[in-house]
Amino acid sequence: MRSLFRRFVKAKQMCGEDVSNIRYESLVKSISHQLPKIQAEHGREVEFQVVIREGRAVLRAKPR
């Protein structure tokens, strides 16, 4: 999870986005909240990736 957080922050910085309000604990809480729903939709494990979409860094859930 920490590796995902570091990659997310780095990608946001590369896109010129403000990272001063991004907290590790907030990311963990958000993913923990969304994960059961995403796994139920896909019926299997998912992994999160950092992607650039329309000039912004976002997290994307990818089924394994």
N, C-alpha and C positions, 0 to 999 in steps of 0.2 A: 504494500500500500504506500509506503514511503517513497519507493521508486516511482510509482505512478504520480504521486504528488509532485516530486521534483521535476519529472518530465512535463507535467501540466504547467507548472509555474514557468519553466524555461520556455515552453512554447508560447505562453502568453506574453512573456517578455520579448520574444522574437517578433511577435505580431504588434508590439508597441502598446500592449494593454497594461493597465494599472494592476499590479499584484500586491499592493500594500494591504488590501483587505481580505486576501485569501489565507485561510487558516487550515492546517492539516486536520484538526478535529472536525471542522465543518465539512470537509470533503469526506471523511470517514462516515460521519453521521448521514450525509446525503446519500452516499452509495449504499450504506447499510439499510436505509429506508427504502430505496428503489430496487435493490437486488432481488428480494423475493418476488416482486411483481414481474420483473424482467425474466427471471428464471422460469416462472409459471408460463409466461407467454411462449418462450422458446422450448420449454420442456427439457432443458439441459443446462449444464454449467455455462457461464458466460465470463468473458474477460473484458476488461476495460482498456481502451486504447485512447491515446491523445491524437486527435486529428485537427487539421486546420480546415475550417469551413467558412467560406465567405470572408476570409481575412481574420478570423477569430479562432482561438484555440478552444476546443470543446472535447468532452469525454464521450466516447461511443462504446456501447456494449456490443460485443461480438460473440456469438455463440461458438462454443468449442466443438 
